[in-house]
Amino acid sequence: MKVNVVTIENGKAGTVELADAIFGLPSRPDILHQVVRWQLAKRQAGTHKTKDIAEVSGTGKKPFKQKGTGHARQGSMRSPQFRGGAIIFGPVVRSHAFSLNKKIRALGLKTAMSDKQREGKLFIVDEAKLADGKTSGLAKKFKAMGWDSVLIIDGEAVDEGFARAAHNMKGIDVLPSIGANVYDILRRDVLVLTKAAVEQLEKRLS
């Protein structure tokens, strides 16, 4: 499919051909759900932890003799039934990550970009560069374009001046093409790709 290319100043910069196999797929909410769950599970710290009977503070002495007291037998004051004792079946430090097939991950990225294209929220710009790195100047350009929640994906590397200007703007994310992911695409209203990003993504996903 042919898509118009614009400049950051909202000028015309020709057209670009997008691969239907990457930007023209049908919507698959189930695939997007799987990929987002996989991404967020990998981010989860998993550092929550409670102390078991070997870790809680306390004596190892038997509380009272085994028989003849009329009470239930007890072996330690650190047991869970006592105040200040251990926690049974509490959380332990672990990874929440799980594996997801590479083809599913790739299909999720293609589907997310296809949905943006179908909704008219995918824009192709010739380049994302800013010489002075001023936030005010970039904010004016985005306001003129009507962008307030945007993910900009560039080629192999992000222009330093552009990244510095965008860093102070709320609702604006800038990533290199290798960092393109489903979660960040879905959490922003508009997806902006540079021509270099299109080339890199088509090479990566074809």
C-alpha positions in Angstrom: 0.0 0.0 0.0 1.1 3.5 -0.7 1.2 6.0 2.2 2.0 9.7 2.1 5.3 10.8 3.8 5.3 14.1 5.7 7.9 16.2 7.5 7.9 17.2 11.1 6.8 20.6 9.9 3.7 19.0 8.4 5.0 19.4 4.8 4.8 16.8 2.0 7.7 14.6 1.4 6.5 12.1 -1.2 5.1 8.6 -0.7 6.4 5.2 0.6 5.3 1.7 -0.2 4.3 -0.3 2.9 4.2 -4.1 2.9 0.7 -5.5 3.2 2.1 -8.5 5.1 3.2 -6.2 7.9 0.9 -3.1 7.8 -2.2 -4.7 6.3 -3.1 -7.6 8.6 -6.6 -8.1 10.2 -7.1 -7.2 13.8 -6.2 -9.9 16.4 -7.0 -8.7 19.9 -6.1 -12.2 21.3 -2.6 -12.0 19.9 -2.1 -8.5 21.3 -3.3 -9.6 24.7 -0.8 -12.5 24.8 2.1 -10.3 23.8 1.3 -7.5 26.2 0.9 -10.0 29.1 4.3 -11.5 28.1 5.9 -8.1 28.1 4.5 -7.0 31.4 5.3 -10.3 33.1 9.0 -9.9 32.1 9.0 -6.4 33.7 7.6 -7.6 37.0 10.3 -7.6 39.7 9.2 -10.6 41.7 11.2 -9.4 44.7 8.3 -10.0 47.2 9.4 -12.4 50.0 8.2 -13.6 53.4 10.3 -15.4 56.0 10.0 -19.2 56.5 10.7 -21.0 59.7 14.4 -21.1 59.1 14.6 -17.3 58.7 12.4 -15.8 61.4 14.0 -14.6 64.7 13.5 -16.8 67.7 14.8 -19.7 69.7 15.0 -23.3 68.5 14.1 -24.6 72.0 11.1 -26.8 72.4 8.3 -24.7 74.1 7.3 -27.4 76.6 7.5 -31.1 77.0 5.9 -33.4 74.6 3.4 -35.1 76.9 1.4 -34.4 80.0 0.5 -30.7 79.6 -2.9 -31.1 78.1 -2.0 -29.0 75.1 -1.1 -29.9 71.5 2.4 -31.0 71.0 4.8 -28.2 69.8 8.3 -28.3 68.5 9.2 -24.6 68.0 8.1 -21.1 68.9 8.9 -20.1 65.3 6.1 -22.2 63.9 3.4 -20.4 61.9 0.7 -20.8 64.6 2.6 -18.6 67.0 2.7 -14.7 67.0 6.0 -13.7 65.3 6.4 -17.1 63.7 7.0 -18.1 60.1 4.7 -17.5 57.1 3.4 -20.6 55.4 3.2 -20.7 51.6 4.2 -17.0 51.4 5.6 -15.4 48.2 9.3 -16.1 47.4 11.7 -14.3 45.1 11.0 -15.5 41.6 10.7 -14.5 37.9 7.3 -13.9 36.6 8.5 -14.3 33.0 7.2 -17.0 30.7 8.2 -18.0 27.2 6.2 -16.9 24.1 6.7 -18.2 20.6 8.8 -15.8 18.4 6.2 -16.1 15.6 3.5 -14.9 18.0 5.6 -12.0 19.2 6.3 -11.0 15.6 2.6 -11.3 14.6 1.7 -9.2 17.6 4.0 -6.4 16.4 2.7 -6.6 12.9 -0.9 -6.6 14.1 -0.4 -3.5 16.4 1.1 -1.5 13.5 -1.7 -2.8 11.1 -4.4 -1.6 13.6 -2.8 1.9 13.7 -2.7 2.0 9.9 -6.4 0.9 9.7 -7.4 3.6 12.3 -5.6 6.3 10.4 -3.2 6.8 13.3 0.0 5.7 11.5 2.2 8.5 10.1 5.4 8.2 8.1 7.9 11.1 8.4 11.0 11.5 6.3 13.2 11.9 9.3 13.1 12.7 13.1 15.9 15.2 13.6 16.2 18.4 15.6 19.4 20.4 15.4 18.8 22.7 18.4 17.3 20.0 20.7 14.7 22.6 22.1 11.5 21.2 23.6 9.5 24.3 22.9 10.2 24.1 19.2 9.2 20.4 19.0 6.1 21.0 21.1 4.9 23.6 18.6 5.5 21.2 15.7 3.5 18.4 17.4 0.7 20.8 18.3 0.4 21.8 14.7 0.2 18.1 13.7 -2.4 17.4 16.4 -0.2 14.9 18.2 -0.4 14.8 22.0 0.1 11.0 22.7 2.8 9.8 20.3 5.3 7.0 19.9 8.0 7.9 17.4 10.2 5.0 16.1 13.3 5.9 14.2 15.9 3.8 12.4 19.0 2.1 14.0 19.6 5.1 16.3 17.6 8.0 17.5 18.8 11.5 16.8 20.3 13.0 20.0 18.7 16.4 19.6 15.3 15.0 18.9 15.4 12.6 21.8 16.5 15.4 24.2 13.7 17.7 23.1 11.1 14.9 23.3 12.3 13.7 26.7 10.6 16.6 28.6 7.3 16.2 26.8 4.5 14.3 28.5 2.9 11.6 26.4 5.8 11.4 23.9 8.1 8.3 23.6 11.0 7.9 21.2 12.5 4.5 20.4 15.0 3.1 17.9 13.5 0.4 15.5 15.0 -2.4 17.6 13.0 -1.2 20.6 9.6 -1.3 18.8 7.2 -3.3 20.9 3.4 -3.9 21.1 2.9 -2.4 24.6 4.4 1.0 23.7 2.5 1.1 20.4 -0.8 0.4 22.1 -0.3 2.8 25.0 0.1 5.8 22.7 -2.6 7.1 20.4 -0.5 7.9 17.4 2.4 5.9 15.9 5.0 7.8 13.9 7.6 5.9 11.9 10.5 7.4 10.0 11.4 6.1 6.6 14.5 4.5 8.1 12.2 2.8 10.7 9.9 1.4 8.0 12.9 -0.1 6.2 14.4 -1.6 9.4 11.0 -3.0 10.6 10.2 -4.6 7.2 13.7 -6.1 7.2 13.2 -7.4 10.7 9.7 -8.8 10.3 9.7 -10.1 6.7 
